[in-house]
Amino acid sequence: MYDVIVVGARCAGAPAAMLLARAGYDVLLLEKARFPRDIMSSHYIHQPGIALLDRWGLLNRLRATDAPPIDRVVYHVGDDIKLEGCSLPVDGHSSAYAPRRFVLDPILVEGAVAAGVELREGCQVTDLLFEDDRVVGVRFRTSNGGESVERARLVVGADGMRSSVARLVNAKVLVEDAPRTCTYYSYWDGLDAGFELYDKPSRWVGVIPTNGGRTLVMAYFPQSEFDAVRRAAAPAFHQNVRTTAPELYERMSEAEQAERLYGTGEQLNFLRQASGRGWALVGDAAHHKDSIAARGIMDAFIQAHLLTDRIGEDLHDESRLNKALRRYARDLDKRFMDFYQSTLSVADLRVPESKLRMFRAISGDQELVDRYFATLSGAIDVKDFYNAQLLAKLE
Ligand SMILES: Cc1cc2nc3c(=O)[nH]c(=O)nc-3n(C[C@H](O)[C@H](O)[C@H](O)COP(=O)(O)OP(=O)(O)OC[C@H]3O[C@@H](n4cnc5c(N)ncnc54)[C@H](O)[C@@H]3O)c2cc1C
C-alpha cells in the first residue's frame, strides 16, 4: 500500500511525485514510456516555471545543459508594430529557457527518484480499483507484458490531455471550447535568431533557441485549415513563415533544417473537474489549452505545487484529505480561468483593434513593454498591467 500513486511522469507527474515524496509520503510513479523520450511539444518555459525549478533545486541541472537562457523577446505584430523587451523577473529570474523535452523530462524524473519516489517505467495503467465509490488503487500492464495492481490512499492522474485516469473516474468537463489552431514545427541548425514572435491575421510564427545550438521554428494556422495544411504540411509551413516573417525566412535559407516537420491539430481547450474521492488530476489531464501561449509546462509545475501544498499533512485523514482535494480543484479553476481565456483570444489569430491601439501606445516605453511581456509570462496579472500610466496613454 502506497500513500500516493502518480500516473504519468513528465511535467506534471514527476514534480507532483517529487514534492509529495519530499513531504514524507511513500510515492509510486508509473509511466508507460521509457525515458529519455521526446514528445510532441515545443518547450518554452516562462519565468514563473523557471523560478519553481530553482525552488525545487533542479534549475542548476537545466543550466548545466546547453539550453541557452532567453532574456529578450522580439514581438512583431502586423507589418508596423515591433515590441522588444523581457518579462519582469520572478523571484529574481529574468531568463526563460526552452530545453528539449528529452532533456527536461529526465531531469524532472531524476528529481523525483532522488526524493525517494519509486519509478516504474514501461507500465501502463489500464484500470482503477474502487471501494465504495472511492479510488483505492490502479491496475496496470507491466514492462514485461504481465498485469499487476497496486493500492494507495490517493491516485494522481498526470497522464496528459487524453488522461485515462480522468476517463475512468468520469471527471466532468467543466469548460470546453472548440480548437482554434493547428501547428507545425521543426528545428534549424545555424539559424541566427533569438526568441521571436510574428503575429499576422490568421498566422503566427514563433522562433525559440534550444539545446544543441538548434532553433525551433513553429507556424500556427487556424484550425479550419487543418485538413488542407496536413495534406501538404511542408509547403504550407514554408508559405506561412515566408508571408508572416519574410526576413526570418531569408535567414532560414542560410541555415539547415535538422529534423522532420512535426505537427498537430489536437489543440483542445478544456478544464476538467480536477479531484474526487481518492483521486486528483494535474497538468494537461486537468486543464488543456492551445499551445500558442506556451504555458502548459509552467502550468503543470504550478498545479503540482498547488496539489502538494493543499494536501500538506492531511493525506492520512480521509475527511481532511477530501477537503484538501476539493480546495485544490476550486483553486485550480480560479487560478487558471483568466489565462485560459487569454490563451483562447491569442489562439483566435486576430488581434483586436483595442489591443493594436494598446501595442502602439506602449511601443517605445520600455517599462510598459516589459510589463506587457510579464502578462504573457504570468509574472503579473493583466489587470495590474492596465495601470494608471497605461490608461493615461490610452486616453
Ligand atoms: C505542439 C505543442 C507545443 C507546445 N509548446 C509548449 C511550450 O512551448 N511551452 C509549454 O509550456 N507548453 C507547451 N506545450 C504544452 C505542453 O507540452 C504540455 O502542457 C505538457 O507536456 C503537459 O505535461 P503533462 O505532464 O501534464 O502531460 P504529458 O507531457 O502529456 O505527459 C503525460 C505522461 O503520461 C504518460 N501516460 C499516459 N497515459 C498513461 C497510462 N495509462 N499509464 C502510464 N502512463 C501514462 C505518457 O506516456 C506521458 O509521459 C505544447 C504542446 C503542444 C502539443
The ligand as a MOL file (V3000), in Angstrom:
LIG
                    3D

  0  0  0     0  0            999 V3000
M  V30 BEGIN CTAB
M  V30 COUNTS 53 58 0 0 0
M  V30 BEGIN ATOM
M  V30 1 C 2.6440 21.4470 -30.3530 0
M  V30 2 C 2.7480 21.7540 -28.8870 0
M  V30 3 C 3.6100 22.7600 -28.4660 0
M  V30 4 C 3.7180 23.0550 -27.1190 0
M  V30 5 N 4.5900 24.0180 -26.7170 0
M  V30 6 C 4.7210 24.3170 -25.4110 0
M  V30 7 C 5.6680 25.2880 -24.9630 0
M  V30 8 O 6.4430 25.8540 -25.7290 0
M  V30 9 N 5.7080 25.5540 -23.6250 0
M  V30 10 C 4.8680 24.9520 -22.7360 0
M  V30 11 O 4.9220 25.2610 -21.5500 0
M  V30 12 N 3.9900 24.0010 -23.1220 0
M  V30 13 C 3.9040 23.6760 -24.4300 0
M  V30 14 N 3.0180 22.7070 -24.8230 0
M  V30 15 C 2.1760 22.0580 -23.8130 0
M  V30 16 C 2.9550 21.0100 -23.0280 0
M  V30 17 O 3.5690 20.1050 -23.9200 0
M  V30 18 C 2.0200 20.2500 -22.0930 0
M  V30 19 O 1.1880 21.1490 -21.4070 0
M  V30 20 C 2.7950 19.4010 -21.0860 0
M  V30 21 O 3.5080 18.4050 -21.7570 0
M  V30 22 C 1.8450 18.7600 -20.0880 0
M  V30 23 O 2.5560 17.8830 -19.2740 0
M  V30 24 P 1.8030 16.6570 -18.5770 0
M  V30 25 O 2.8300 16.0270 -17.7110 0
M  V30 26 O 0.5350 17.1180 -17.9980 0
M  V30 27 O 1.3800 15.6950 -19.7660 0
M  V30 28 P 2.2770 14.9130 -20.8270 0
M  V30 29 O 3.5110 15.6880 -21.1410 0
M  V30 30 O 1.3540 14.5590 -21.9400 0
M  V30 31 O 2.7470 13.5920 -20.0660 0
M  V30 32 C 1.8340 12.5770 -19.7480 0
M  V30 33 C 2.6120 11.3020 -19.4860 0
M  V30 34 O 1.7040 10.3120 -19.0420 0
M  V30 35 C 2.0580 9.0690 -19.6290 0
M  V30 36 N 0.8470 8.2510 -19.6620 0
M  V30 37 C -0.2760 8.4760 -20.3840 0
M  V30 38 N -1.1910 7.5260 -20.1430 0
M  V30 39 C -0.6340 6.6670 -19.2620 0
M  V30 40 C -1.0900 5.4790 -18.6470 0
M  V30 41 N -2.3160 4.9930 -18.8710 0
M  V30 42 N -0.2520 4.8400 -17.8020 0
M  V30 43 C 1.0010 5.3260 -17.5390 0
M  V30 44 N 1.4780 6.4440 -18.1130 0
M  V30 45 C 0.6640 7.1170 -18.9480 0
M  V30 46 C 2.5480 9.4430 -21.0150 0
M  V30 47 O 3.3920 8.4270 -21.5410 0
M  V30 48 C 3.3020 10.7300 -20.7360 0
M  V30 49 O 4.6610 10.5190 -20.4850 0
M  V30 50 C 2.9220 22.3640 -26.1720 0
M  V30 51 C 2.0640 21.3490 -26.5870 0
M  V30 52 C 1.9960 21.0310 -27.9400 0
M  V30 53 C 1.0880 19.9260 -28.3790 0
M  V30 END ATOM
M  V30 BEGIN BOND
M  V30 1 1 1 2
M  V30 2 1 2 3
M  V30 3 2 2 52
M  V30 4 2 3 4
M  V30 5 1 4 5
M  V30 6 1 4 50
M  V30 7 2 5 6
M  V30 8 1 6 7
M  V30 9 1 6 13
M  V30 10 2 7 8
M  V30 11 1 7 9
M  V30 12 1 9 10
M  V30 13 2 10 11
M  V30 14 1 10 12
M  V30 15 2 12 13
M  V30 16 1 13 14
M  V30 17 1 14 15
M  V30 18 1 14 50
M  V30 19 1 15 16
M  V30 20 1 16 17
M  V30 21 1 16 18
M  V30 22 1 18 19
M  V30 23 1 18 20
M  V30 24 1 20 21
M  V30 25 1 20 22
M  V30 26 1 22 23
M  V30 27 1 23 24
M  V30 28 2 24 25
M  V30 29 1 24 26
M  V30 30 1 24 27
M  V30 31 1 27 28
M  V30 32 2 28 29
M  V30 33 1 28 30
M  V30 34 1 28 31
M  V30 35 1 31 32
M  V30 36 1 32 33
M  V30 37 1 33 34
M  V30 38 1 33 48
M  V30 39 1 34 35
M  V30 40 1 35 36
M  V30 41 1 35 46
M  V30 42 1 36 37
M  V30 43 1 36 45
M  V30 44 2 37 38
M  V30 45 1 38 39
M  V30 46 1 39 40
M  V30 47 2 39 45
M  V30 48 1 40 41
M  V30 49 2 40 42
M  V30 50 1 42 43
M  V30 51 2 43 44
M  V30 52 1 44 45
M  V30 53 1 46 47
M  V30 54 1 46 48
M  V30 55 1 48 49
M  V30 56 2 50 51
M  V30 57 1 51 52
M  V30 58 1 52 53
M  V30 END BOND
M  V30 END CTAB
M  END
